Amino acid sequence: MAAFATLTAAFPTDAQGCALCYQSAAASGGHGQAVLRHAILILLLPAVSLFLGVFGLAFRRRNSSRP
């Protein structure tokens, strides 16, 4: 239960405190913020697909070794 609470709790991190990044994103306006949100999703797609691919191969290989 403690591990679940630790993993699901939302704590502020130091990486989100970059003043330059925050100021430039805030000054970009509505269109710029939408572009940043889309860019984050686009950059997330290759990482997630690689993770799922490796996980799928490992799962398939684990199940295929059984008689």
Sequence and secondary structure as in RCSB ss.txt:
>XXXX:A:sequence
MAAFATLTAAFPTDAQGCALCYQSAAASGGHGQAVLRHAILILLLPAVSLFLGVFGLAFRRRNSSRP
>XXXX:A:secstr
 HHHHHHH     GGGG HHHHHHHHHTHHHHHHHHHHHHHHHHHHHHHHHHHHHHHHHHHHHHT  
